[in-house]
Amino acid sequence: MKWNIKGEVLLSCNCDVFCPCVISLGRARPSAGYCHSWWGINITEGMADGESLAGLRIGILLDVPGKMGEGGWTVALYIDENASATAYANLTQIFTGQAGGSLGILSLLVANVLGVERANLTFDQTADGWHMLVTNAGGKVADCAIAKQAGKNPDEDVVVTNSQYWVASDITVAIGKKSKVRAHGRIWDFSGQSAEYAAVNWSSDNG
C-alpha cells in the first residue's frame, strides 16, 4: 500500500518526568518499569491507495510490559467515525504496522490487538498545549489535555531536537494536565505525568 500521513501526535504516559524512550530509542526501562500510554493523532494531510485521510483522527491505547524496544505491546485503536470504509481499513493496516513504512516497526512490537473500533475524536490546540477527547457508545474513552513544559525563555518551547526517535526527530516536552483513560478494563490517570507532542510526516517510503 502506498500511503502518507502528515499531522500531529500527542502522547500522554505514566512516566514520571519525560519519556526515556525518546533518547534511548526504547532501550531504557520506563519510570514504573512498564508503559501505560495514550496517543492521539490528528491527520492534516494524508492518502492511502488513493483514498484521502485528511481531517481524520486516531486514538491509540498502549500497554507495554517492560522496555519499549523489547516488544510485547498490547494496543487498542480508535478510528474516526467519519472515516470511509476504505479509509478505516487502510488506517487499521497502517497503525498495526501491516502497511510497512514509517509505522512498519509496529508489526514487530505489537503482540496483541484488543480491538479496533470507530469513535468520535476531537483534537484542539489550546493556549498552553493540546486537548483530545475520545467518546464511543459507552461514553468517554479518553480525555487528555497536555501542557507544554515551561522553559527559561517563555517564548520558546522546550524541544528535544534531532533525535532518532521513530515517531519524529523533534519532540516538544509536555506534562499531562488532565489525562484520563477508561477502556478495555483499564482505568488510567496520567495527570501530572509525562507527555509529549510532535509534528509527524510518515509514509510508506520511509521505514
GUSE-555643 format. One record per residue: x, y, z of N, C-alpha, C, O, CB in turn; residue in one letter. Coordinates in steps of 0.001 Angstrom, whole numbers, plus 500000, padded with zeros to 6 digits. Last residue first. Glycine has a CB too. Example, Ala and Ser with C-alpha at 12.3 -4.5 7.8 and 13.67 -1.06 7.14 Angstrom:
2
512850497750507080513670498940507140512900500030507870513409501138508039514084499402505725S 513190494310507800512300495500507800513200496700507800514236496681508465511308495527509046A 
//
This chain:
207
511112503762506259510976502633507155512286502337507880512350501406508683510513501410506386G 509236505509503915510231505596504983510039504440505942508922504173506386510133506945505730N 507180505176502169508521505260501591509613505316502636510792505188502306508623506463500707D 504810505365503440505221504021503057506637504009502492507234502942502351504249503444502038S 505249507895506045504850507401504724505320505976504494506127505446505257505400508306503631S 504857510795508130505059509374507957504646508936506553503775509557505945504279508595509011W 505517513280509917505469513109508459505857511664508179507035511347508011506432514131507704N 504311515236512682504797514000512073504642514027510555503769514695510001504053512798512652V 505062517191515468504554517207514098505143515983513417506336515711513552504931518550513331A 504375516198518848505266516306517695504467516477516421503347515980516299506169515077517590A 504558516057522412503834516462521212504838516535520077506001516882520286503096517835521411Y 504096514415525608504901514978524518504018515255523314502895514761523209506056514022524130E 504321513832529158503567513963527911504497514543526854505552515092527170502296514865528100A 504308512498532495504978512820531237504017512917530055503035512180529968506028511784530944S 501822513743534854502949512916534437503405513282533023502935514259532440502571511430534505Q 499553515102535537500783515483536221502002514686535801503097514909536316500598515343537679G 497490512359534799497548513783535130498798514071535950499080513383536931496280514224535904S 496920509832533968498296510299533775498460511776534135499481512378533801498726510072532331F 495069507255534932495106508710535110496556509157535059497329508901535982494432509143536459D 493065504512533816494355505177533969494173506679534166493243507284533633495244504908532750W 491744501576533800491347502884534308492627503606534688493206503351535744490354502771535533I 490905498950531685491981499797532181491414501149532606490686501787531847493079499978531106R 489001497484530386489348497098531746490474497906532362490949497579533450489716495673531768G 488775498910527942489286497539527968489781497127529365490835496506529506490417497391526955H 489128502191529343488845501315528201489456499941528423490525499818529020489382501930526894A 489680505299530140488858504197530658488456503318529482487554503661528719487587504730531426R 491966507802531034491596506774530057490786505693530769491151505233531850492866506160529369V 492954511170531379492249510017531927491784509090530808491277509535529778491052510471532776K 494554513864532126494759512747531212494161511481531804494785510808532625496259512550530912S 495524517089532212494404516228532567494456515064531602494407515259530388493014516987532505K 498237517550531715497459518486532533496210517797533083495889517911534266497063519737531705K 501097516018531355499687515682531305498890516562532254498879516333533463499477514212531644G 503503518098529781503021517460531008501540517143530833500808517923530224503257518377532262I 506175518029527294504919518500527886504601517727529163505336516825529564503760518359526878A 508414518838524730508245518276526068507003518879526715506805520094526686509504518536526944V 508308518027521359508027519066522345507710518414523689506843517544523776506850519970521880T 510710516623519329509635516324520266509491517457521272510451517806521960509897514988520990I 511915515748516237511764516875517156510521516665518020509412516544517500511670518219516377D 511708513405514778513038513796515268512972514931516283513875515070517108513923514210514104S 509171510987515584509602512229514935510952512614515517511299512197516622508551513383515132A 509036508168516087507829508993515926508146510258515145507476510572514161507229509356517300V 511546507104516466510788506676515277509546507533515042509057507614513915510377505213515417W 514321509120517250513045508565517698512159508268516493512039509100515594512332509537518671Y 516699510317516961516418509228516031515121508505516410514863507400515934517590508235516003Q 516590513957517190516661512612517759516428511581516649516013511927515543515617512437518907S 516553516721516720517500515883516004517663514492516630518753513920516599518835516571515947N 515516517954519970515654518034518517516694517043517991517583516596518717516033519452518105T 513156518541522327514259517632522023514359517582520503513400517212519826514034516183522652V 512162521683523575512080520700522483513343519847522434514458520365522491511865521409521125V 510193523948525056511262523016525400511144521843524421510158521106524434511167522535526920V 509462526921523139509086525619523694510335524844524093511411525060523534508250524807522675D 509839530343523960510332529182523231509897527900523926509955527800525152511862529231523104E 509078532370525584508651532461524187509103531268523347508789531189522160509179533734523574D 510245532085528047508820531759527924508302531794526491507208531303526214508016532707528757P 513173530579528626512641531623527764511167531294527520510871530309526845513449531730526407N 513082528304530233513698529528530752513231530729529952512927531778530520515235529428530717K 509800526705529836511237526827529670511774528137530241510999528984530684511596526719528208G 507226524448530743507745525819530766509268525810530658509941525008531306507304526550532059A 505847522072528587506742522288529724507297523709529648507785524126528598507902521236529740Q 502481522382527469503910522495527194504684522720528488504243523456529371504181523640526203K 500027520059528489500516521435528508502018521434528252502739520577528764500186522128529861A 497291518061527375498703518189527717499135519642527583498681520363526695499571517280526822I 494476516271528124494961517625527861496421517678528287496747517374529434494103518710528619A 492199513787527352493615514091527571493954515521527175493745515927526032494488513121526790C 490166511404527829490053512857527936491432513351528338491790513336529515488934513303528980D 488758508501526424489949509241526826489662510739526816489004511261525916491135508913525897A 486136507571526419487238506609526400488502507290526906489233506727527721487457506034524970V 482938508356527558484314508810527370485288507645527433485270506844528367484679509855528423K 480479506038526238480851507282526903482289507664526615482815507339525550480642507164528395G 479759503883524723479811503698526170480163504948526944480150504937528175480788502643526497G 480055504667522119478698504435522607478651504294524128477620504556524747478119503190521956A 482809506942522658482106505932521872480728505728522490480287506541523302482908504585521819N 485207509601522466483995509010523020483451507938522076483614508020520859482928510096523276T 487947511500523284487502510342522517486281509751523211486322509441524401488641509278522376V 489694514490523010488579513804523646488110512688522726487900512903521532487417514789523968L 492602516306523572491934515315522749490873514605523574491128514173524698492946514305522172M 494441519341523413493438518523524096492837517536523115492586517877521959492333519404524723H 497541521098524004496569520439523143495612519596523976495930519190525094497276519570522092W 498785524196525114499087522857524627498012522320523713497607522986522761499280521921525779G 497945526643526053499232526137526553499580524736526047500562524146526497499217526127528058D 495591527210524682496533528302524942497909527783525366498926528411525071495975529226526021A 495178524377522422494751525267523500495810526332523718496820526356523014494492524477524808T 493955522615519637495078523317520246494530524301521260493538524982521000495946524041519175Q 492127519548519642492155521013519630493436521545520244493941521012521231490951521576520375D 490270517001518431491665517353518681491768518868518559491522519418517486492648516619517678F 487916514407518949488185515828518716489615516127519159490101515569520142487157516737519480T 486256511568517771487502512120518285487600513607517958487387514011516815488708511363517705L 484179508883518169484184510319517922485425510903518569485631510756519773482891510999518470N 485101505750516662484804506608517806484739508049517335485190508383516240485865506442518928A 485315502305515730485060503698515387484728504479516658484150503940517602483908503811514351R 487951500029516703486566500490516643486481501946516217487442502708516328485888500306517994E 489689497168517388489691498341516518488241498773516393487388497971516017490343498038515099V 491371495523520138490231495810519284490474497035518432491357497842518720488985495997520113G 493710494585521175492487494409521953491241494644521113490194494041521347492487495346523144L 496274492883519822495369493988519496494043493725520206493337492768519886495166494132517934V 499516492031520745498094491802520993497290493050520651497590494143521134497855491396522462N 502063492708520065501771491290520230500280491023520323499823489922520017502461490755521460A 504018494986518330502659494719518835502392493216518870502478492535517849501596495430517954V 506561495009517135506425495305518560505073494927519149504982494586520328506663496753518787L 506377494489514433507338493722515227507078493860516720507344492934517487508756494168514909L 504547496293513523504275494884513240505210493975514034504878492817514285504418494602511739S 505710498731514064504643498259514940504329496783514720503889496100515645503392499086514724L 507409499303512014508004498787513254506942498225514190507227497353515010508791499889513965I 505910500608510118506108499172509964506692498521511203506500497326511428506999498904508793G 505618503283510016504992502602511143505107501081511047504470500356511812503538502998511234L 506958503988507661507337504627508921506792503898510139507433503893511190506860506053508936S 506488500830505975506890502232506001507244502720507396507766501963508215505793503086505437G 503598498650506463505023498959506362505317500438506467504507501210506980505567498439505073G 501067497850506917501297498564505653502751498988505493503105499618504497500396499790505570A 501037496769509439500917495847508306501204496505506970501541495829505998499541495249508278Q 501011498380511657502298498121511026502226497259509792503249497029509146503198497488511991G 498719499220512615499166497953513182500482497524512531501003496446512816498087496861512996T 498248501502511180498545501650512606498719500322513346498851500306514570497453502436513261F 497733500517508555498853501420508818499240501405510292500421501307510623498503502843508384I 495419498942508857496668498337508391497874499200508741498909498690509170496614498110506883Q 493647500940509717493887499769510560495185499090510160495973498702511023492714498776510464T 493640502597507503494219503093508763494500501943509726495483501975510465493275504115509426L 492276500936505668493652501359505410494341501823506689495497501478506932493676502478504370N 489743500716506860490547499518506633492018499870506426492903499189506943490018498744505425A 489016503451506814489045502694508071489932501462507931490775501198508789487617502278508490Y 488988503975504077489953504670504932490109503941506265491219503829506784489515506130505171A 486819502315503334488158502082502793489226502726503657490253502110503944488255502613501371T 484715503453504747485038502043504972486458501726504483487197500978505121484009501136504257A 485733506754505857485023505853504957485434504421505274486405504204505999485315506201503464S 485570508302509049486375507616508028485480506736507148484581506059507647487489506758508693A 484165509317511137483943509932509829484737509261508707484585509622507540484300511395509890N 485088508160513421483810507676512900483483508260511530482608507744510835482697508006513871E 488501507414513641487488508447513430486216507873512799486269507189511776488052509561512546D 489352504674515641489432505334514336488224506239514150487090505875514461489515504293513188I 491303503414518030490042504138517895490155504994516641490957505926516586489725505017519174Y 492850500385519029492763501502518094491360502085518078490365501360518107493166501057516687L 494969499114521497493589499226521023493531500469520159494102501500520516492550499297522217A 497690496843522214497122498108521740495618497971521478495089496879521270497843498573520460V 500543495696523807499108495490523653498501496829523264498767497841523911498453494921524967T 503843494585522990502868495661523157501439495138523010501165494255522197503128496778522136W 506127493085522812505071492598523690503968493610523906503230493523524888505648492205525007G 509296494866522800508033494420522229507029493948523263507068494350524426508284493326521260G 511607495974523602511525494522523725510189493974523236509968492763523252511748494113525163E 511466498717523509512168498046522423512105496535522472512496495866521515513577498463522423G 510261499402525936509511499543524687510132498723523563509423498111522764509438501010524277M 510535497228528708511194498166527807510449498198526479510053497157525956512680497781527594K 507315496107529595508686496408530025509302497464529133508672498478528834509553495141530017G 504682495822528673505076495194529934506461495553530446506758495326531619505002493741529784P 502509498374527601503768497679527323504326497107528629504435497843529610504803498644526652V 499776499528526031500150498872527286501374498010526992501297497043526235498958498005527877D 497926502141524617499139501326524545499531500829525934499608501605526887500297502129523917L 495407503270522529495714502849523890496900501909523790496895500983522978494476502160524594L 495043505812520228495713504539520492495919504356521984496540505197522634497060504465519753I 493006507395517796493390507253519196494004505883519401493546504900518819492177507459520137G 492996509582515026493208508231515523493551508311517008494299509193517429494335507505514724I 491108511497512626491865511374513871491935509912514301491054509112513985491227512233514986R 491078513250509442490709512153510330491609512115511563492725512632511548490781510819509584L 491978515145507676490922515535508606490501514445509567489651514679510426489742515984507849G 492823512932505048492893514284505613491694514563506513490553514262506165492964515332504492A 492879510676503650492844510502505106492803511857505817492755511916507045494068509691505580L 491587509587500510492021510667501382491869510296502857490877509690503264491233511932501077S 492857506947498611491764507371499493492275508439500452493280508231501133491178506160500282E 495087506029497251494196506957496564493035507458497394492285508318496933493668506318495356G 496400504478499198495846503853497982494796504732497314493754504250496869495232502495498319D 495949507058501269496311505641501303495611504960500140494383504876500101495922504973502672A 497004510286502403496377509441501383496820508002501627497918507754502124496756509913499928M 496851513479504092497153512060504003496374511344502921495258511724502566496889511409505308G 497039516070506497497159515672505096497445514182505052498197513670505881498280516482504363E 496378515968509186496044517175508430496127516939506927495371517540506164496970518315508825T 495360513930511691495882513881510322495427515132509566494233515326509337495405512584509585I 496314513522514863495472514416514077496063514486512671497145515040512479495375515846514733N 496381511069517288496955511518516016495921512322515251494801511866515020497445510316515168I 497224510301520568496224510899519694496894511431518443497875512169518531495459512022520417G 497792507754522939498281508514521789497090509085521023496071508415520857499160507621520860W 498584506862526221497521507186525288498104508072524204498823509028524495496326507879526004W 500108504198528156500061505497527483498860505614526563498222504630526186501336505726526692S 502198502581530322500790502780530010500711504135529319501205505126529857499868502711531308H 504999500572530553504429501772529938502924501628529766502441500679529147505091502049528581C 507125499686533334506200499337532263505619500639531721505734501687532357505066498364532769Y 508713500877535166509102499546534715508239499033533580508588498046532932509044498582535858G 508099503436535669507449502443536527507843501014536166507370500057536779505943502592536439A 509700504696533646509832505047535065509273503973535987509905503631536987509132506358535340S 510870502214531220510013503324531652510095503520533167510511502614533889508550503071531229P 514263501424530487513007500989531088512178502209531474512734503165532013513268500089532324R 515801501981527284515664502272528717514306501812529217513324501808528475515852503781528993A 515423501460524604516327500579525354516192500769526860516436499840527630517769500829524934R 513919503238523116513256502046523622514137501117524427513666500080524894512688501301522504G 515674505310522576515090504556521459514539503199521931514671502177521258516146504341520348L 516614507058524424517181505704524468516696504832523321517227503743523101516838505039525784S 515091509349523834516551509381523691517141507983523621518067507739522848517179510145524848I 512450508411524077512810509356523016514311509341522770514753509323521621512348510778523376V 512139506867526344512233506187525054512695507106523930513266506643522943510902505591524695C 511678508250528649513077507922528341513247507275526977514371507144526492513635507003529398P 509454510905528927509596509557528375511059509250528017511627509927527160508702509399527131C 509856512686531905509815512714530446510158511331529936511054510669530459510789513782529866F 508656511949534610509090513268534143508992513369532632508121514075532123510522513555534593V 507338509412535001507310510475535996507622511860535430506930512830535737508280510159537082D 505079507773532733506428508095533185506399509343534061505551510217533889507373508299531982C 502584507220531680502736507117533126504153507372533609504421507206534799502301505768533578N 501646509640529060502012508335529602502246508384531113502126509435531741503257507815528905C 500465510907526046500411511076527497500678509723528125500018508745527775499030511658527965S 500993512572523049501186511344523800501199511684525283501861512628525713502499510623523378L 499956513652519858500165513948521273500180512618522009499480511674521645499053514914521844L 500899514503516593500664513440517557500870513984518963501841514693519228501597512234517291V 499808515739513438500301515978514793500002514767515657498988514092515479499666517252515402E 500753515384510015499847515872511055500540516049512380501701516452512448498688514934511219G 500624513316507187501227514474507844500227514964508880499017514960508652501600515613506810K 501077510248505671500340510969506708501186512122507217502330511928507630499945510025507872I 500676508031502922501420509093503598500496509817504564499301509977504312502030510087502574N 501104504995500993500384505861501920501294506955502464502518506822502466499799505042503071W 500590502180499093501254503482499110500448504406500018499244504576499825501387504081497660K 500835498804500000500000500000500000500878501257500000501797501380500810499051500000501224M 
//
